[in-house]
Amino acid sequence: MLNSMKHHATPANSCPIAFLRWGSTGTDVIDLQHQLQRRGFSPGAIDGDFGARTHTAVYRFQLAQALKLTGGVDIETWQILNDAG
């Protein structure tokens, strides 16, 4: 399974992933998609597949939060996504 995620123990609201990007799959992507949906950035189907719609949702979230526009999820994007609301 293609997966760019590393799992490790982390405190609440910290980043459980090293980096999520187009092509990433799994439960961390599902968590990301749920967070994006809750914040009003539709990732399309909540399916654990980081594809075009999830990439666009991440990019739009980064734009709205004045973050570096990558369309991928690093620690900064993850933490702000979890703190936004």
C-alpha positions as CSV (number, residue, x, y, z in Angstrom):
1,M,0.0,0.0,0.0
2,L,1.4,3.4,-1.0
3,N,1.5,5.5,2.1
4,S,3.6,8.5,3.0
5,M,2.6,8.5,6.7
6,K,4.6,7.7,9.8
7,H,2.6,6.9,12.9
8,H,3.9,7.8,16.3
9,A,2.5,8.7,19.7
10,T,1.6,12.4,19.9
11,P,-0.3,14.7,22.3
12,A,-3.9,15.8,21.4
13,N,-4.1,18.2,18.5
14,S,-0.5,17.5,17.4
15,C,0.4,16.1,14.0
16,P,0.0,12.3,13.8
17,I,1.6,12.2,10.4
18,A,4.9,13.2,8.9
19,F,3.4,14.5,5.7
20,L,0.3,13.8,3.7
21,R,0.2,14.5,-0.1
22,W,-1.5,13.4,-3.3
23,G,-1.3,9.6,-3.4
24,S,-1.3,9.2,0.4
25,T,-3.9,6.7,1.7
26,G,-5.2,5.4,5.0
27,T,-6.8,6.4,8.3
28,D,-4.7,9.6,8.6
29,V,-6.2,10.8,5.2
30,I,-9.7,9.9,6.5
31,D,-9.0,12.1,9.6
32,L,-7.8,14.9,7.4
33,Q,-10.8,14.6,5.2
34,H,-13.1,14.8,8.2
35,Q,-11.3,17.9,9.5
36,L,-11.5,19.6,6.1
37,Q,-15.2,18.8,5.8
38,R,-15.9,20.2,9.3
39,R,-14.1,23.4,8.4
40,G,-16.2,23.9,5.2
41,F,-13.5,22.7,2.7
42,S,-15.1,19.8,0.9
43,P,-12.6,17.0,0.1
44,G,-15.1,15.0,-1.8
45,A,-15.7,11.5,-0.6
46,I,-14.4,10.6,2.8
47,D,-12.5,7.5,1.5
48,G,-9.0,7.7,2.8
49,D,-7.6,8.5,-0.7
50,F,-5.7,11.8,-1.0
51,G,-6.7,12.7,-4.6
52,A,-7.6,15.8,-6.6
53,R,-10.5,16.9,-4.4
54,T,-8.6,16.5,-1.1
55,H,-5.6,18.3,-2.6
56,T,-7.9,21.2,-3.7
57,A,-9.5,21.3,-0.3
58,V,-6.1,21.4,1.5
59,Y,-4.9,24.2,-0.9
60,R,-8.0,26.3,-0.3
61,F,-7.6,25.8,3.5
62,Q,-4.0,26.9,3.2
63,L,-5.0,29.9,1.2
64,A,-7.7,30.9,3.7
65,Q,-5.2,30.6,6.6
66,A,-2.3,32.4,4.8
67,L,-0.2,29.3,4.9
68,K,2.4,28.2,2.4
69,L,0.4,26.9,-0.6
70,T,1.5,23.3,-1.2
71,G,-1.7,21.3,-1.3
72,G,0.1,18.9,1.0
73,V,-0.3,18.6,4.8
74,D,2.8,19.3,6.9
75,I,2.8,19.8,10.7
76,E,1.9,23.5,10.5
77,T,-1.1,22.9,8.3
78,W,-2.3,19.9,10.4
79,Q,-2.0,21.9,13.6
80,I,-3.8,24.9,12.3
81,L,-6.5,22.7,10.7
82,N,-7.1,21.1,14.1
83,D,-7.1,24.5,15.9
84,A,-9.3,26.3,13.3
85,G,-13.0,26.6,14.1
